Amino acid sequence: MAATRLDLRDVPPSERHPMIHTAFETLDSGEALEIVNDHEPRPLFYEFQAEVDAFDAESYVCERREEGKYVATLPKQ
């Protein structure tokens, strides 16, 4: 699965979700958006699950790699 990666740790919080949605929209079916965040993006998961039909919630993965570094994969159906 091809992935696009966004490191959001230095992006102001108010700009993160719009940036993520824009990047996700540019993906082709079967690709994934990988985000690096300073906290677990659980609210983002629920937002995508409720609002983005192409989001493959079953294949979503999030890992805490170290303090202040979470990597989440948002796959597109």
C-alpha positions as protocol buffer text, in pm:
chain_id: "A"
residue {
  index: 1
  type: MET
  ca { x: 0 y: 0 z: 0 }
}
residue {
  index: 2
  type: ALA
  ca { x: 148 y: 334 z: -104 }
}
residue {
  index: 3
  type: ALA
  ca { x: 151 y: 602 z: 166 }
}
residue {
  index: 4
  type: THR
  ca { x: 183 y: 978 z: 181 }
}
residue {
  index: 5
  type: ARG
  ca { x: 339 y: 1107 z: 504 }
}
residue {
  index: 6
  type: LEU
  ca { x: 263 y: 1429 z: 692 }
}
residue {
  index: 7
  type: ASP
  ca { x: 457 y: 1532 z: 1003 }
}
residue {
  index: 8
  type: LEU
  ca { x: 217 y: 1758 z: 1189 }
}
residue {
  index: 9
  type: ARG
  ca { x: 412 y: 1814 z: 1510 }
}
residue {
  index: 10
  type: ASP
  ca { x: 520 y: 2166 z: 1407 }
}
residue {
  index: 11
  type: VAL
  ca { x: 188 y: 2259 z: 1242 }
}
residue {
  index: 12
  type: PRO
  ca { x: -48 y: 2478 z: 1448 }
}
residue {
  index: 13
  type: PRO
  ca { x: -341 y: 2267 z: 1578 }
}
residue {
  index: 14
  type: SER
  ca { x: -602 y: 2476 z: 1396 }
}
residue {
  index: 15
  type: GLU
  ca { x: -439 y: 2393 z: 1061 }
}
residue {
  index: 16
  type: ARG
  ca { x: -395 y: 2017 z: 1110 }
}
residue {
  index: 17
  type: HIS
  ca { x: -738 y: 1873 z: 1028 }
}
residue {
  index: 18
  type: PRO
  ca { x: -786 y: 2079 z: 709 }
}
residue {
  index: 19
  type: MET
  ca { x: -436 y: 1977 z: 595 }
}
residue {
  index: 20
  type: ILE
  ca { x: -510 y: 1610 z: 666 }
}
residue {
  index: 21
  type: HIS
  ca { x: -843 y: 1617 z: 481 }
}
residue {
  index: 22
  type: THR
  ca { x: -684 y: 1785 z: 178 }
}
residue {
  index: 23
  type: ALA
  ca { x: -400 y: 1532 z: 164 }
}
residue {
  index: 24
  type: PHE
  ca { x: -642 y: 1239 z: 206 }
}
residue {
  index: 25
  type: GLU
  ca { x: -861 y: 1363 z: -80 }
}
residue {
  index: 26
  type: THR
  ca { x: -565 y: 1354 z: -320 }
}
residue {
  index: 27
  type: LEU
  ca { x: -500 y: 983 z: -255 }
}
residue {
  index: 28
  type: ASP
  ca { x: -608 y: 711 z: -492 }
}
residue {
  index: 29
  type: SER
  ca { x: -808 y: 413 z: -373 }
}
residue {
  index: 30
  type: GLY
  ca { x: -581 y: 166 z: -193 }
}
residue {
  index: 31
  type: GLU
  ca { x: -333 y: 433 z: -81 }
}
residue {
  index: 32
  type: ALA
  ca { x: -292 y: 559 z: 274 }
}
residue {
  index: 33
  type: LEU
  ca { x: -210 y: 880 z: 454 }
}
residue {
  index: 34
  type: GLU
  ca { x: 43 y: 840 z: 733 }
}
residue {
  index: 35
  type: ILE
  ca { x: 48 y: 1119 z: 988 }
}
residue {
  index: 36
  type: VAL
  ca { x: 299 y: 1189 z: 1262 }
}
residue {
  index: 37
  type: ASN
  ca { x: 143 y: 1370 z: 1554 }
}
residue {
  index: 38
  type: ASP
  ca { x: 234 y: 1482 z: 1905 }
}
residue {
  index: 39
  type: HIS
  ca { x: -73 y: 1309 z: 2053 }
}
residue {
  index: 40
  type: GLU
  ca { x: -293 y: 1013 z: 1970 }
}
residue {
  index: 41
  type: PRO
  ca { x: -530 y: 1136 z: 1696 }
}
residue {
  index: 42
  type: ARG
  ca { x: -840 y: 958 z: 1831 }
}
residue {
  index: 43
  type: PRO
  ca { x: -1075 y: 1255 z: 1757 }
}
residue {
  index: 44
  type: LEU
  ca { x: -948 y: 1256 z: 1399 }
}
residue {
  index: 45
  type: PHE
  ca { x: -1031 y: 885 z: 1367 }
}
residue {
  index: 46
  type: TYR
  ca { x: -1391 y: 949 z: 1479 }
}
residue {
  index: 47
  type: GLU
  ca { x: -1419 y: 1251 z: 1250 }
}
residue {
  index: 48
  type: PHE
  ca { x: -1302 y: 1049 z: 949 }
}
residue {
  index: 49
  type: GLN
  ca { x: -1524 y: 755 z: 1043 }
}
residue {
  index: 50
  type: ALA
  ca { x: -1831 y: 980 z: 1054 }
}
residue {
  index: 51
  type: GLU
  ca { x: -1757 y: 1214 z: 763 }
}
residue {
  index: 52
  type: VAL
  ca { x: -1529 y: 1048 z: 505 }
}
residue {
  index: 53
  type: ASP
  ca { x: -1692 y: 767 z: 307 }
}
residue {
  index: 54
  type: ALA
  ca { x: -1362 y: 656 z: 150 }
}
residue {
  index: 55
  type: PHE
  ca { x: -1191 y: 610 z: 490 }
}
residue {
  index: 56
  type: ASP
  ca { x: -1116 y: 244 z: 567 }
}
residue {
  index: 57
  type: ALA
  ca { x: -1171 y: 252 z: 945 }
}
residue {
  index: 58
  type: GLU
  ca { x: -1117 y: -125 z: 974 }
}
residue {
  index: 59
  type: SER
  ca { x: -756 y: -90 z: 856 }
}
residue {
  index: 60
  type: TYR
  ca { x: -670 y: 222 z: 1060 }
}
residue {
  index: 61
  type: VAL
  ca { x: -356 y: 183 z: 1273 }
}
residue {
  index: 62
  type: CYS
  ca { x: -200 y: 414 z: 1530 }
}
residue {
  index: 63
  type: GLU
  ca { x: 124 y: 350 z: 1719 }
}
residue {
  index: 64
  type: ARG
  ca { x: 299 y: 545 z: 1990 }
}
residue {
  index: 65
  type: ARG
  ca { x: 663 y: 540 z: 1881 }
}
residue {
  index: 66
  type: GLU
  ca { x: 800 y: 754 z: 2164 }
}
residue {
  index: 67
  type: GLU
  ca { x: 693 y: 1032 z: 2398 }
}
residue {
  index: 68
  type: GLY
  ca { x: 526 y: 1297 z: 2180 }
}
residue {
  index: 69
  type: LYS
  ca { x: 535 y: 1089 z: 1860 }
}
residue {
  index: 70
  type: TYR
  ca { x: 233 y: 899 z: 1735 }
}
residue {
  index: 71
  type: VAL
  ca { x: 217 y: 756 z: 1384 }
}
residue {
  index: 72
  type: ALA
  ca { x: -128 y: 688 z: 1240 }
}
residue {
  index: 73
  type: THR
  ca { x: -215 y: 533 z: 906 }
}
residue {
  index: 74
  type: LEU
  ca { x: -542 y: 640 z: 745 }
}
residue {
  index: 75
  type: PRO
  ca { x: -616 y: 405 z: 454 }
}
residue {
  index: 76
  type: LYS
  ca { x: -840 y: 498 z: 165 }
}
residue {
  index: 77
  type: GLN
  ca { x: -1083 y: 241 z: 22 }
}
